[in-house]
Amino acid sequence: MQISFHGHSIVKIQTNETTILIDPFIRGNDLTDLQVETEKPDVILLTHGHNEHLGDTVEIAKSSGALVVGSHELSNYLSWQGINVHAMNIGGAHPFDFGTVKYTQAFHSNSYITEQKEIIYMGMPGGILFTAEGLTIYHAGDTALFGDMKLIGERHTIDVAFLPIGDNFTMGLEDAAYAVSLLKPKIVVPIHYNTFPPIKQDPNDFKKLVENCDVQILQAGEFVKL
C-alpha cells in the first residue's frame, strides 16, 4: 500500500488494485500538487461536505466513474447529480472489495455553500477508519479534540493517523498532540494547516509536542514512510 498527502486534507491511498482519494479539494488549493483533469480514482471517501473537502468530487467522479462514499445526506445530494454513491453514517462499517470503511464521529459542522449563497445541510461530519492489506488508516476529518478518541485507539490498532492541526476551525497544536496520546497511532501526519491565513501553523511545533509516535511532516506529493 502507498499512502500520500496532497495538501490541506487530501490523502491518496493506492492498494494493490484500487486508487482511493479522500477529500479531493484541488481547485482553489494552492498547496496541492494534483490536477483535477488527471485524477482518475476508483473510490472517493468524504469526511464531510464543506467546500474545501467536498471540493472537486463531482467533476472527478463523473470523469472517472468513481464510487463516492459519504454521509447519508451528502451521498443523497451527490446521487441527485448522477454520482455513484454509497451512503454511510457514524459508527457504521462496510466491507467493500477494496477494504473496510468505518465512520467515526467528528466534532465539527457540516454544510455546503452554493454560489447562490444557499447553505445546504450535509449531515453529521465524520472521521474515516480505512482498513486494507493489514493496515488501518485513520483520517480524522475536521474535528475538535474529543474524549472518545481514546476509545477509537483502544478498539483499533491505527498504523497511520491524519490529524488536523490548523486551529480556529479544528484542533490546534496542543489538542492535536493530546489526540495522538489517546489514539496511539504508529505514525501521525499533520493536515489541515497553512491553506488559509486563519489556519497558519508550523507543523514542527506540533512535532515537538508529540511523544512516543513517529511524526511525519509531508509536502504535497510525498508518501508516508511505512
Buried (B, 14 or more C-beta within 10 A) or exposed (E): BEBBBBBBBBBBBBBEEBBBBBBBBBEEBEBBBBEBEEBEBBBBBBBBBBEBBBBBBBBBBEBBEBBBBBBBBBBBBBBEEEBBBBBBBBEEEEEBEBBEBBBBBBBBBBBBEEEEEEEEEBBBBBBBBBBBEEBBBBBBBBBBBBEEBBEBBEEBEBBBBBBBBBBEBBBBBBBBBBBBBBBBBBBBBBBBBBBBEEBEBBBEBBBEBBEEBBBBBBEBEBEBEE
